[in-house]
Amino acid sequence: MTHAIFPLIATLALVPQITVETEYPTVGKATTVHLSEYADTVVVTYRPDAPAVKVVEEVSAGGTNDIVWRPLHPGVVRIEAGGASKEISVKFDGVPMSGVLIMLIAGAVLFGGAAYSTYQLMRE
């Protein structure tokens, strides 16, 4: 039984790999993507498998296994090169103001409704 594991381990070692310099790259900041095998281009898909708009970016490898890449959009990103594929998460470059605004509006609606309901209850 243990002899069946060795071919599996050897097969996994031959699978092309993609590694990224930082675990969570930031929008607009350069990060290095390392390919275990040479590829002409690297295809980057933003928000893969989502109904939202997908932006596909092709980055030229330039004859090397290390590619300098600057993410364009935050969110889940799939990096594909040759037979390898890796999904990573790209961070915002700062605090997203739209998120702060939505949270403030939601808080105003929630606490405003609670205050109005309490006022109506105590009025009579």
C-alpha positions, 0 to 999 in steps of 0.5 A: 500500500505504501508503494502506491504513494510514491508514484503519486508524490512524483506526479504531483512534483511534476505538475506546473506551479505558480507562486506569488511573492505576497499572499495578498497583493495590493491593487497598483503595487508590483508583485512578482509571480514565479512560474515553475515552467516557462510560459509565453504569456500569463492570463489574469482573470478578475472575478472568475466564475462570477456573473459580474464583468470579467476583465482579462489581462495578458502579461508577457513573460518576456523569456523568464519565469519571473513576471512583475505584475500590478493588479488592476482590480481588487477581489478574487483573481485567477492566474493561469500560465501553461497548465498551471492555475492559481486563485488569489485575493487582491486587496484594496489600496486603501479604505474603499469609500463606497463601502464606508458610505453604504455602511453609514447609510445602513446604520442611519436606516437601522438606528433611525427606524429603531428611534422612530419605532421607540418614539411611536411606542412611547408617544401614547 
